[in-house]
Amino acid sequence: YGNVSGNIYVGGVCGHCTCQGHEEDLISCGFVGSVSATGYAGGLVGYFNTASYEAGAIKNCFVVGDVLANGDYAGGLVGCDVGYSKYYTTQITNSYVSGFVSAHNNVGGLVGYKKYGNVSCCYSSGSVFGSSNVGGLVGHNDQYSTVKTSVAIHSRISASVENVNRIVGKNGGTIAAVGSTDEN
């Protein structure tokens, strides 16, 4: 519980979480409060990555509160989430966020930027605002990342420049098909 502020790599539980030489998991973590930063801000983690041949996961976590960044990469749960490769990924499952998220680019109700991994069985509620790449779940879903079986329940999702959508603002990965068993 509380408020956390800083420059970059700012999170309610961890600012910069790296899986280097071992698997890194955040399981059953929660944060209630607000996070503010210049960039790479997340309600749970500011920057989550796999820096070696290991996998990482965020499971059964929650955030209730606001995430505000003056720059880029902000998410209600994770600001920026980058796996090592398409074989060594990061997984976000069974987690939720309720709050306001705002930044310039790559802004998501759940994750600001996602590359190499999956988002599944998650939900996000509140409002999401930014300039570009703004999504109810993921702002920018990039290579070898999949968003499935998740829900965005927002009163408002808004981008002042480009790439805004209820699920993913900008997509370079995979979004589960409408009508499939993995539909968002």
Contact map, one row per residue, 1 for C-alpha under 8 A:
1110000000000000000000000000001110000000000000000000000000000000000000000000000000000000000000000000000000000000000000000000000000000000000000000000000000000000000000000000000000000000
1111000000000000000000000000000111000000000000000000000000000000000000000000000000000000000000000000000000000000000000000000000000000000000000000000000000000000000000000000000000000000
1111100000010000000000000000000011100000000000000000000000000000000000000000000000000000000000000000000000000000000000000000000000000000000000000000000000000000000000000000000000000000
0111110001110000000000000000000011110000000000000000000000000000000000000000000000000000000000000000000000000000000000000000000000000000000000000000000000000000000000000000000000000000
0011111001000000000000000000000000111000000000000000000000000000000000000000000000000000000000000000000000000000000000000000000000000000000000000000000000000000000000000000000000000000
0001111111000000000000000000000000011100000000000000000000000000000000000000000000000000000000000000000000000000000000000000000000000000000000000000000000000000000000000000000000000000
0000111111000000000000000000000000001110000000000000000000000000000000000000000000000000000000000000000000000000000000000000000000000000000000000000000000000000000000000000000000000000
0000011111000000000000000000000000001111100001000000000000000000000000000000000000000000000000000000000000000000000000000000000000000000000000000000000000000000000000000000000000000000
0000011111100011000000000000000000001011100011100000000000000000000000000000000000000000000000000000000000000000000000000000000000000000000000000000000000000000000000000000000000000000
0001111111110111000000000000000000111011110011100000000000000000000000000000000000000000000000000000000000000000000000000000000000000000000000000000000000000000000000000000000000000000
0001000011111111000000000000000000100000111111000000000000000000000000000000010000000000000000000000000000000000000000000000000000000000000000000000000000000000000000000000000000000000
0011000001111110000000000000001111100000011110000000000000000000000000000000000000000000000000000000000000000000000000000000000000000000000000000000000000000000000000000000000000000000
0000000000111110000000000000111000000000001110000000000000000000000000000000000000000000000000000000000000000000000000000000000000000000000000000000000000000000000000000000000000000000
0000000001111111100000000000000000000000000111000000000000000000000000000000000000000000000000000000000000000000000000000000000000000000000000000000000000000000000000000000000000000000
0000000011111111100000000000000000000000100011100000000000000000000000000000000000000000000000000000000000000000000000000000000000000000000000000000000000000000000000000000000000000000
0000000011100111110000000000000000000000000011110000000000000000000000000000000000000000000000000000000000000000000000000000000000000000000000000000000000000000000000000000000000000000
0000000000000111111000010000000000000000000010111000000000000000000000000000000000000000000000000000000000000000000000000000000000000000000000000000000000000000000000000000000000000000
0000000000000001111100010000000000000000000000011110000000000000000000000000000000000000000000000000000000000000000000000000000000000000000000000000000000000000000000000000000000000000
0000000000000000111111110000000000000000000000001111011100000000000000000000000000000000000000000000000000000000000000000000000000000000000000000000000000000000000000000000000000000000
0000000000000000011111100000000000000000000000000111110000000000000000000000000000000000000000000000000000000000000000000000000000000000000000000000000000000000000000000000000000000000
0000000000000000001111100000000000000000000000000011110000000000000000000000000000000000000000000000000000000000000000000000000000000000000000000000000000000000000000000000000000000000
0000000000000000001111110000000000000000000000000000010000000000000000000000000000000000000000000000000000000000000000000000000000000000000000000000000000000000000000000000000000000000
0000000000000000001111111000000000000000000000000000011100000000000000000000000000000000000000000000000000000000000000000000000000000000000000000000000000000000000000000000000000000000
0000000000000000111001111100000000000000000000000000001110000000000000000000000000000000000000000000000000000000000000000000000000000000000000000000000000000000000000000000000000000000
0000000000000000000000111110000000000000000000000000000111100000000000000000000000000000000000000000000000000000000000000000000000000000000000000000000000000000000000000000000000000000
0000000000000000000000011111100000000000000000000000000011101000000000000000000000000000000000000000000000000000000000000000000000000000000000000000000000000000000000000000000000000000
0000000000000000000000001111100000000000000000000000000011111000000000000000000000000000000000000000000000000000000000000000000000000000000000000000000000000000000000000000000000000000
0000000000000000000000000111110000000000000000000000000000111100000000000000000000000000000000000000000000000000000000000000000000000000000000000000000000000000000000000000000000000000
0000000000001000000000000111111000000000000100000000000000011100000000000000000000000000000000000000000000000000000000000000000000000000000000000000000000000000000000000000000000000000
0000000000001000000000000001111100000000000100000000000000001110000000000000000000000000000000000000000000000000000000000000000000000000000000000000000000000000000000000000000000000000
1000000000011000000000000000111110000000001100000000000000000111100000000000000000000000000000000000000000000000000000000000000000000000000000000000000000000000000000000000000000000000
1100000000010000000000000000011111000000000000000000000000000011100000000000000000000000000000000000000000000000000000000000000000000000000000000000000000000000000000000000000000000000
1111000000010000000000000000001111100000000000000000000000000001110000000000000000000000000000000000000000000000000000000000000000000000000000000000000000000000000000000000000000000000
0111000000010000000000000000000111110000001000000000000000000000111000000000000000000000000000000000000000000000000000000000000000000000000000000000000000000000000000000000000000000000
0011100001110000000000000000000011111000111000000000000000000000111100000000000000000000000000000000000000000000000000000000000000000000000000000000000000000000000000000000000000000000
0001110001000000000000000000000001111100100000000000000000000000001110000000000000000000000000000000000000000000000000000000000000000000000000000000000000000000000000000000000000000000
0000111111000000000000000000000000111111100000000000000000000000000111000000000000000000000000000000000000000000000000000000000000000000000000000000000000000000000000000000000000000000
0000011100000000000000000000000000011111100000000000000000000000000011110000000000000000000000000000000000000000000000000000000000000000000000000000000000000000000000000000000000000000
0000001111000000000000000000000000001111100000000000000000000000000011111100000000000000000000000000001000000000000000000000000000000000000000000000000000000000000000000000000000000000
0000000111000000000000000000000000001111110001100000000000000000000010011100001100000000000000000000000000000000000000000000000000000000000000000000000000000000000000000000000000000000
0000000111100010000000000000000000111111111011100000000000000000001110001110011100000000000000000000000000000000000000000000000000000000000000000000000000000000000000000000000000000000
0000000001110000000000000000000000100001111111100000000000000000001000000111111100000000000000000000000000000010000000000000000000000000000000000000000000000000000000000000000000000000
0000000000111000000000000000001001100000111111000000000000000011111000000011111000000000000000000000000000000000000000000000000000000000000000000000000000000000000000000000000000000000
0000000000111100000000000000111000000000011111000000000000000110000000000001110000000000000000000000000000000000000000000000000000000000000000000000000000000000000000000000000000000000
0000000011111111100000000000000000000000111111110000000000000000000000000000111000000000000000000000000000000000000000000000000000000000000000000000000000000000000000000000000000000000
0000000111100111000000000000000000000001111111110000000000000000000000000100011100000000000000000000000000000000000000000000000000000000000000000000000000000000000000000000000000000000
0000000011000011100000000000000000000001110011111000000000000000000000000000011110000000000000000000000000000000000000000000000000000000000000000000000000000000000000000000000000000000
0000000000000001110000000000000000000000000011111100000000000000000000000000010111000000000000000000000000000000000000000000000000000000000000000000000000000000000000000000000000000000
0000000000000000111000000000000000000000000000111110000100000000000000000000000011110000010000000000000000000000000000000000000000000000000000000000000000000000000000000000000000000000
0000000000000000011100000000000000000000000000011111111100000000000000000000000001110001110000000000000000000000000000000000000000000000000000000000000000000000000000000000000000000000
0000000000000000011110000000000000000000000000001111110000000000000000000000000000110000000000000000000000000000000000000000000000000000000000000000000000000000000000000000000000000000
0000000000000000001110000000000000000000000000000111110000000000000000000000000000010000000000000000000000000000000000000000000000000000000000000000000000000000000000000000000000000000
0000000000000000000110000000000000000000000000000111111000000000000000000000000000010001000000000000000000000000000000000000000000000000000000000000000000000000000000000000000000000000
0000000000000000001111100000000000000000000000000111111100000000000000000000000000010001100000000000000000000000000000000000000000000000000000000000000000000000000000000000000000000000
0000000000000000001000110000000000000000000000000100111110000000000000000000000000100001110000000000000000000000000000000000000000000000000000000000000000000000000000000000000000000000
0000000000000000001000111000000000000000000000001100011111000000000000000000000000100000111000000000000000000000000000000000000000000000000000000000000000000000000000000000000000000000
0000000000000000000000011110000000000000000000000000001111100000000000000000000000000000011110000000000000000000000000000000000000000000000000000000000000000000000000000000000000000000
0000000000000000000000001110000000000000000000000000000111111000000000000000000000000000011110100000000000000000000000000000000000000000000000000000000000000000000000000000000000000000
0000000000000000000000001111000000000000000000000000000011111000000000000000000000000000001111100000000000000000000000000000000000000000000000000000000000000000000000000000000000000000
0000000000000000000000000011100000000000000000000000000001111100000000000000000000000000000011100000000000000000000000000000000000000000000000000000000000000000000000000000000000000000
0000000000000000000000000111110000000000000000000000000001111110000000000000000000000000000001110000000000000000000000000000000000000000000000000000000000000000000000000000000000000000
0000000000000000000000000001111000000000000100000000000000011111000000000000100000000000000000111000000000000000000000000000000000000000000000000000000000000000000000000000000000000000
0000000000000000000000000000011100000000001100000000000000001111100000000001100000000000000000011110000000000000000000000000000000000000000000000000000000000000000000000000000000000000
0000000000000000000000000000001110000000001000000000000000000111110000000000000000000000000000001110000000000000000000000000000000000000000000000000000000000000000000000000000000000000
0000000000000000000000000000001111100000001000000000000000000011111000000000000000000000000000001111000000000000000000000000000000000000000000000000000000000000000000000000000000000000
0000000000000000000000000000000011100000001000000000000000000001111100000001000000000000000000000011100000000000000000000000000000000000000000000000000000000000000000000000000000000000
0000000000000000000000000000000001110000111000000000000000000000111110000111000000000000000000000011110000000000000000000000000000000000000000000000000000000000000000000000000000000000
0000000000000000000000000000000000111000100000000000000000000000011111000100000000000000000000000001111000000000000000000000000000000000000000000000000000000000000000000000000000000000
0000000000000000000000000000000000011111100000000000000000000000001111111100000000000000000000000000011100000000000000000000000000000000000000000000000000000000000000000000000000000000
0000000000000000000000000000000000001110000000000000000000000000000111110000000000000000000000000000001100000000000000000000000000000000000000000000000000000000000000000000000000000000
0000000000000000000000000000000000000110000000000000000000000000000011111000000000000000000000000000001110000000000000000000000000000000000000000000000000000000000000000000000000000000
0000000000000000000000000000000000000111000000000000000000000000000011111100000000000000000000000000001111100000000000000000000000000000000000000000000000000000000000000000000000000000
0000000000000000000000000000000000000011100000000000000000000000000010111110001100000000000000000000001111100001100000000000000000000000000000000000000000000000000000000000000000000000
0000000000000000000000000000000000000011110001000000000000000000001110011111011100000000000000000000111001110011100000000000000000000000000000000000000000000000000000000000000000000000
0000000000000000000000000000000000000000111000000000000000000000001000001111111100000000000000000000100000111111100000000000000000000000010000000000000000000000000000000000000000000000
0000000000000000000000000000000000000000011100000000000000000010011000000111111000000000000000001111100000011111000000000001000000000000000000000000000000000000000000000000000000000000
0000000000000000000000000000000000000000011110000000000000000110000000000011111000000000000000011000000000001110000000000000000000000000000000000000000000000000000000000000000000000000
0000000000100000000000000000000000000000111111110000000000000000000000000111111110000000000000000000000000000111000000000000000000000000000000000000000000000000000000000000000000000000
0000000000000000000000000000000000000001111011100000000000000000000000001111111110000000000000000000000000110011100000000000000000000000000000000000000000000000000000000000000000000000
0000000000000000000000000000000000000001110001110000000000000000000000001110011111000000000000000000000000000011110000000000000000000000000000000000000000000000000000000000000000000000
0000000000000000000000000000000000000000000000111000000000000000000000000000011111100000010000000000000000000011111000000000000000000000000000000000000000000000000000000000000000000000
0000000000000000000000000000000000000000000000011100000000000000000000000000000111110000110000000000000000000000111110000000000000000000000000000000000000000000000000000000000000000000
0000000000000000000000000000000000000000000000001110001100000000000000000000000011111101110000000000000000000000001110000000000000000000000000000000000000000000000000000000000000000000
0000000000000000000000000000000000000000000000001111110000000000000000000000000001111111100000000000000000000000000100000000000000000000000000000000000000000000000000000000000000000000
0000000000000000000000000000000000000000000000000000000000000000000000000000000000111111100000000000000000000000000100000000000000000000000000000000000000000000000000000000000000000000
0000000000000000000000000000000000000000000000000000000000000000000000000000000000111111100000000000000000000000000110000000000000000000000000010000000000000000000000000000000000000000
0000000000000000000000000000000000000000000000000000000000000000000000000000000000011111100000000000000000000000000000000000000000000000000000000000000000000000000000000000000000000000
0000000000000000000000000000000000000000000000000100111000000000000000000000000000111111110000000000000000000000000100000000000000000000000000000000000000000000000000000000000000000000
0000000000000000000000000000000000000000000000000100011100000000000000000000000001111111111000000000000000000000000111000000000000000000000000000000000000000000000000000000000000000000
0000000000000000000000000000000000000000000000001100001111000000000000000000000011100001111100000000000000000000000111000000000000000000000000000000000000000000000000000000000000000000
0000000000000000000000000000000000000000000000000000000111100000000000000000000000000000111110000000000000000000000011100000000000000000000000000000000000000000000000000000000000000000
0000000000000000000000000000000000000000000000000000000011100000000000000000000000000000011111100000000000000000000011110100000000000000000000000000000000000000000000000000000000000000
0000000000000000000000000000000000000000000000000000000011110000000000000000000000000000001111100000000000000000000001111100000000000000000000000000000000000000000000000000000000000000
0000000000000000000000000000000000000000000000000000000000111000000000000000000000000000000111110000000000000000000000011100000000000000000000000000000000000000000000000000000000000000
0000000000000000000000000000000000000000000000000000000001111100000000000000000000000000000111111000000000000000000000001110000000000000000000000000000000000000000000000000000000000000
0000000000000000000000000000000000000000000000000000000000001110000000000000100000000000000001111100000000000100000000000111000000000000000000000000000000000000000000000000000000000000
0000000000000000000000000000000000000000000000000000000000000111100000000001100000000000000000111110000000001100000000000011100000000000000000000000000000000000000000000000000000000000
0000000000000000000000000000000000000000000000000000000000000011100000000001000000000000000000011111000000000000000000000001110000000000000000000000000000000000000000000000000000000000
0000000000000000000000000000000000000000000000000000000000000011111000000001000000000000000000001111100000000000000000000000111000000000000000000000000000000000000000000000000000000000
0000000000000000000000000000000000000000000000000000000000000000111100000001000000000000000000000111110000001000000000000000011100000000000000000000000000000000000000000000000000000000
0000000000000000000000000000000000000000000000000000000000000000011100000111000000000000000000000011111000111000000000000000011110000000000000000000000000000000000000000000000000000000
0000000000000000000000000000000000000000000000000000000000000000001110000100000000000000000000000001111100100000000000000000000111000000000000000000000000000000000000000000000000000000
0000000000000000000000000000000000000010000000000000000000000000000111111100000000000000000000000000111111100000000000000000000011100000000000000000000000000000000000000000000000000000
0000000000000000000000000000000000000000000000000000000000000000000011111000000000000000000000000000011111100000000000000000000001110000000000000000000000000000000000000000000000000000
0000000000000000000000000000000000000000000000000000000000000000000000111000000000000000000000000000001111100000000000000000000001111100001000000000000000000000000000000000000000000000
0000000000000000000000000000000000000000000000000000000000000000000000011100000000000000000000000000001111110001100000000000000001011100001100000000000000000000000000000000000000000000
0000000000000000000000000000000000000000000000000000000000000000000000011110001000000000000000000000111111111011100000000000000111011110011100000000000000000000000000000000000000000000
0000000000000000000000000000000000000000000000000000000000000000000000000111001000000000000000000000100001111111100000000000000100000111111100000000000000000000000000011000000000000000
0000000000000000000000000000000000000000000000000000000000000000000000000011100000000000000000001001100000111111000000000001111100000011111000000000000100000000000000000000000000000000
0000000000000000000000000000000000000000000000000000000000000000000000000011110000000000000000011000000000011111000000000011000000000001110000000000000000000000000000000000000000000000
0000000000000000000000000000000000000000010000000000000000000000000000000111111110000000000000000000000000111111110000000000000000000000111000000000000000000000000000000000000000000000
0000000000000000000000000000000000000000000000000000000000000000000000001111011110000000000000000000000001111111110000000000000000000100011100000000000000000000000000000000000000000000
0000000000000000000000000000000000000000000000000000000000000000000000001110001111000000000000000000000001110011111000000000000000000000011111000000000000000000000000000000000000000000
0000000000000000000000000000000000000000000000000000000000000000000000000000000111000000000000000000000000000011111110000000000000000000010111001000000000000000000000000000000000000000
0000000000000000000000000000000000000000000000000000000000000000000000000000000011100000000000000000000000000000111110000000000000000000000011111000000000000000000000000000000000000000
0000000000000000000000000000000000000000000000000000000000000000000000000000000001111101110000000000000000000000011111000000000000000000000001111000000000000000000000000000000000000000
0000000000000000000000000000000000000000000000000000000000000000000000000000000001100100111100000000000000000000011111100000000000000000000000011100000000000000000000000000000000000000
0000000000000000000000000000000000000000000000000000000000000000000000000000000000000000111110000000000000000000000111110000000000000000000000001111000000000000000000000000000000000000
0000000000000000000000000000000000000000000000000000000000000000000000000000000000000000001110000000000000000000000011111100000000000000000000001111010000000000000000000000000000000000
0000000000000000000000000000000000000000000000000000000000000000000000000000000000000000000111000000000000000000000001111100000000000000000000000011110000000000000000000000000000000000
0000000000000000000000000000000000000000000000000000000000000000000000000000000000000000000011100000000000000000000000111110000000000000000000000001111000000000000000000000000000000000
0000000000000000000000000000000000000000000000000000000000000000000000000000000000000000000111110000000000000000000000111111000000000000000000000000111000000000000000000000000000000000
0000000000000000000000000000000000000000000000000000000000000000000000000000000000000000000000111000000000000100000000001111100000000000100000000000011110000000000000000000000000000000
0000000000000000000000000000000000000000000000000000000000000000000000000001000000000000000000011100000000001100000000000111110000000001100000000000001111000000000000000000000000000000
0000000000000000000000000000000000000000000000000000000000000000000000000000000000000000000000001110000000001000000000000011111000000001000000000000000111100000000000000000000000000000
0000000000000000000000000000000000000000000000000000000000000000000000000000000000000000000000000111100000001000000000000001111100000000000000000000000011110000000000000000000000000000
0000000000000000000000000000000000000000000000000000000000000000000000000000000000000000000000000011100000001000000000000000111110000000000000000000000001111000000000000000000000000000
0000000000000000000000000000000000000000000000000000000000000000000000000000000000000000000000000001110000111000000000000000011111000111000000000000000001011100000000000000000000000000
0000000000000000000000000000000000000000000000000000000000000000000000000000000000000000000000000000111000100000000000000000001111100100000000000000000000011110000000000000000000000000
0000000000000000000000000000000000000000000000000000000000000000000000000000000000000000000000000000011111100000000000000000000111111100000000000000000000000111000000000000000000000000
0000000000000000000000000000000000000000000000000000000000000000000000000000000000000000000000000000001110000000000000000000000011111100000000000000000000000111110000000000000000000000
0000000000000000000000000000000000000000000000000000000000000000000000000000000000000000000000000000000111100000000000000000000001111100000000000000000000000011111100001000000000000000
0000000000000000000000000000000000000000000000000000000000000000000000000000000000000000000000000000000011100000000000000000000001111110001100000000000000000010011100011100000000000000
0000000000000000000000000000000000000000000000000000000000000000000000000000000000000000000000000000000011110001000000000000000111111111011100000000000000001110001110011100000000000000
0000000000000000000000000000000000000000000000000000000000000000000000000000000000000000000000000000000000111000000000000000000100001111111100000000000000001000000111111100000000000000
0000000000000000000000000000000000000000000000000000000000000000000000000000000000000000000000000000000000011100000000000001100100000111111000000000000111001000000011111000000000000000
0000000000000000000000000000000000000000000000000000000000000000000000000000000000000000000000000000000000011110000000000011000000000011111000000000011100000000000001110000000000000000
0000000000000000000000000000000000000000000000000000000000000000000000000010000000000000000000000000000000111111110000000000000000000111111110000000000000000000000000111000000000000000
0000000000000000000000000000000000000000000000000000000000000000000000000000000000000000000000000000000011111011100000000000000000001111111110000000000000000000000100011100000000000000
0000000000000000000000000000000000000000000000000000000000000000000000000000000000000000000000000000000001110001110000000000000000001110011111000000000000000000000000011111000000000000
0000000000000000000000000000000000000000000000000000000000000000000000000000000000000000000000000000000000000000111000000000000000000000011111101110000000000000000000011111110000000000
0000000000000000000000000000000000000000000000000000000000000000000000000000000000000000000000000000000000000000111100000000000000000000000111111000000000000000000000000011100000000000
0000000000000000000000000000000000000000000000000000000000000000000000000000000000000000000000000000000000000000001100000000000000000000000011111000000000000000000000000001100000000000
0000000000000000000000000000000000000000000000000000000000000000000000000000000000000100000000000000000000000000001110000000000000000000000001111100000000000000000000000000110000000000
0000000000000000000000000000000000000000000000000000000000000000000000000000000000000000000000000000000000000000011111100000000000000000000011111110000000000000000000000000110000000000
0000000000000000000000000000000000000000000000000000000000000000000000000000000000000000000000000000000000000000000011100000000000000000000010011111000000000000000000000000111100000000
0000000000000000000000000000000000000000000000000000000000000000000000000000000000000000000000000000000000000000000001110000000000000000000010001111110000000000000000000000011100000001
0000000000000000000000000000000000000000000000000000000000000000000000000000000000000000000000000000000000000000000001111000000000000000000000000111110000000000000000000000001100000111
0000000000000000000000000000000000000000000000000000000000000000000000000000000000000000000000000000000000000000000000011100000000000000000000000011111000000000000000000000000100001111
0000000000000000000000000000000000000000000000000000000000000000000000000000000000000000000000000000000000000000000000111110000000000000100000000011111100000000000000000000000000000011
0000000000000000000000000000000000000000000000000000000000000000000000000000000000000000000000000000000000000000000000001111000000000000100000000000111110000000000000100000000000000001
0000000000000000000000000000000000000000000000000000000000000000000000000000000000000000000000000000000000001000000000000011100000000001100000000000011111000000000001100000000000000000
0000000000000000000000000000000000000000000000000000000000000000000000000000000000000000000000000000000000000000000000000011110000000001000000000000001111100000000000000000000000000000
0000000000000000000000000000000000000000000000000000000000000000000000000000000000000000000000000000000000000000000000000001111100000001000000000000000111111000000000000000000000000000
0000000000000000000000000000000000000000000000000000000000000000000000000000000000000000000000000000000000000000000000000000111000000000000000000000000011111000000000000000000000000000
0000000000000000000000000000000000000000000000000000000000000000000000000000000000000000000000000000000000000000000000000000011110000000000000000000000001111100000000000000000000000000
0000000000000000000000000000000000000000000000000000000000000000000000000000000000000000000000000000000000000000000000000000001110000111000000000000000001111110000111000000000000000000
0000000000000000000000000000000000000000000000000000000000000000000000000000000000000000000000000000000000000000000000000000000111100100000000000000000000011111000100000000000000000000
0000000000000000000000000000000000000000000000000000000000000000000000000000000000000000000000000000000000000000000000000000000011111100000000000000000000001111111100000000000000000000
0000000000000000000000000000000000000000000000000000000000000000000000000000000000000000000000000000000000000000000000000000000001110000000000000000000000000111110000000000000000000000
0000000000000000000000000000000000000000000000000000000000000000000000000000000000000000000000000000000000000000000000000000000000110000000000000000000000000011111000000000000000000000
0000000000000000000000000000000000000000000000000000000000000000000000000000000000000000000000000000000000000000000000000000000000111000000000000000000000000011111100000000000000000000
0000000000000000000000000000000000000000000000000000000000000000000000000000000000000000000000000000000000000000000000000000000000011100000000000000000000000010111110001100000000000000
0000000000000000000000000000000000000000000000000000000000000000000000000000000000000000000000000000000000000000000000000000000000011110001000000000000000001110011111011100000000000000
0000000000000000000000000000000000000000000000000000000000000000000000000000000000000000000000000000000000000000000000000000000000000111000000000000000000001000001111111100000000000000
0000000000000000000000000000000000000000000000000000000000000000000000000000000000000000000000000000000000000000000000000000000000000011100000000000000100001000000111111000000000000000
0000000000000000000000000000000000000000000000000000000000000000000000000000000000000000000000000000000000000000000000000000000000000011110000000000001100000000000011111000000000000001
0000000000000000000000000000000000000000000000000000000000000000000000000000000000000000000000000000000000010000000000000000000000001111111110000000000000000000000111111110001000000000
0000000000000000000000000000000000000000000000000000000000000000000000000000000000000000000000000000000000010000000000000000000000011111011110000000000000000000001111111110000000000000
0000000000000000000000000000000000000000000000000000000000000000000000000000000000000000000000000000000000000000000000000000000000001110001110000000000000000000001110011111000000000000
0000000000000000000000000000000000000000000000000000000000000000000000000000000000000000000000000000000000000000000000000000000000000000000111000000000000000000000000011111111000000000
0000000000000000000000000000000000000000000000000000000000000000000000000000000000000000000000000000000000000000000000000000000000000000000111100000000000000000000000000111110000000000
0000000000000000000000000000000000000000000000000000000000000000000000000000000000000000000000000000000000000000000000000000000000000000000011111100000000000000000000000011111000000000
0000000000000000000000000000000000000000000000000000000000000000000000000000000000000000000000000000000000000000000000000000000000000000000010011110000000000000000000000011111100000000
0000000000000000000000000000000000000000000000000000000000000000000000000000000000000000000000000000000000000000000000000000000000000000000000000111000000000000000000010010111110000000
0000000000000000000000000000000000000000000000000000000000000000000000000000000000000000000000000000000000000000000000000000000000000000000000000111100000000000000000000000011111010111
0000000000000000000000000000000000000000000000000000000000000000000000000000000000000000000000000000000000000000000000000000000000000000000000000000000000000000000000000000001111110110
0000000000000000000000000000000000000000000000000000000000000000000000000000000000000000000000000000000000000000000000000000000000000000000000000000000000000000000000000000000111110011
0000000000000000000000000000000000000000000000000000000000000000000000000000000000000000000000000000000000000000000000000000000000000000000000000000000000000000000000000000000011111010
0000000000000000000000000000000000000000000000000000000000000000000000000000000000000000000000000000000000000000000000000000000000000000000000000000000000000000000000000000000111111110
0000000000000000000000000000000000000000000000000000000000000000000000000000000000000000000000000000000000000000000000000000000000000000000000000000100000000000000000000000000000111110
0000000000000000000000000000000000000000000000000000000000000000000000000000000000000000000000000000000000000000000000000000000000000000000000000001100000000000000000000000000110011111
0000000000000000000000000000000000000000000000000000000000000000000000000000000000000000000000000000000000000000000000000000000000000000000000000001110000000000000000000000000111111111
0000000000000000000000000000000000000000000000000000000000000000000000000000000000000000000000000000000000000000000000000000000000000000000000000011111000000000000000100000000101000111
